[in-house]
Amino acid sequence: MRNRFDRQLSTLNDELIEMGSMIEKSIETAIKALVNQDVDLARHAIEADEEIDRQERIIEDLCLKLLLQQQPVAKDLRLISSALKMITDMERIGDHALNVAQSAQEMHDKQISFSTEAKSELQAMRAALTETVHLAFDAFCKDDLNLAHQVEPMEEVIDTFNMRMKKKHIERLQKAACTVELGYIFQDLLTNFERISDHCSNIAGCLIEIEENRDMHEYLHDLKKSDESFQEQYHANLERYMMQLQQFMEQNQQTAEPVKSK
């Protein structure tokens, strides 16, 4: 009986890994479509949302079968319950990736594009988001507390990037280097990016709650207030992604066509 249950848990883990891989790819594809103004990539990311929803239903059905048929207790029960909670966060991440892809399609249809600086910021954000999503999914599926504790410093990096991008966006508006219409789209994108990182924090938090029996609100309060390891990881990650942003800026400036800014 236990061997069969373990096989079912292994299947659940495999399905979660598959869903995580689908969402990571969807985020990368959606932001790449946005930066490159590639409508085919945007459509591909939009279509992928249906597959992600289908995968969520598969995992949900499996979890419910395990709960009803096996009647798990203790850690097994917490694991399955957390998997149900996790797929809700995962599905919502997929929804935000869909929103990004729809923005890319809208920009293509209206023949509008971001400045070189904004595109570089989006590329750096894509890299940071992809790493954060991968860390969160990997931590849960591998039951790895070390990876789970690496998520929050990355979430803080994304928050910092968001604030920076908002500030730079206002500067571009003031210099007429960005239109009001593009401004609305850019703000919506930043909201979606912030929500994605929040859901990653929730996923990592599920594992931390299970393994350490800690209240997440207290954990996050203590972490950001007095944890030196958190501060070290945050600053190291921030420096790493600021360097990536500078590299994207240099690459994009070299390849930019001499057209009038919108």
Secondary structure, DSSP 8 states (H G I E B T S, - for coil): -HHHHHHHHHHHHHHHHHHHHHHHHHHHHHHHHHHHT-HHHHHHHHHHHHHHHHHHHHHHHHHHHHHHHH---HHHHHHHHHHHHHHHHHHHHHHHHHHHHHHHHHHHHHT----HHHHHHHHHHHHHHHHHHHHHHHHHHHT-HHHHHHHHHHHHHHHHHHHHHHHHHHHHHHTTSS-HHHHHHHHHHHHHHHHHHHHHHHHHHHHHHHHH---HHHHHHHHHHH-HHHHHHHHHHHHHHHHHHHHHHHHHHHH-------
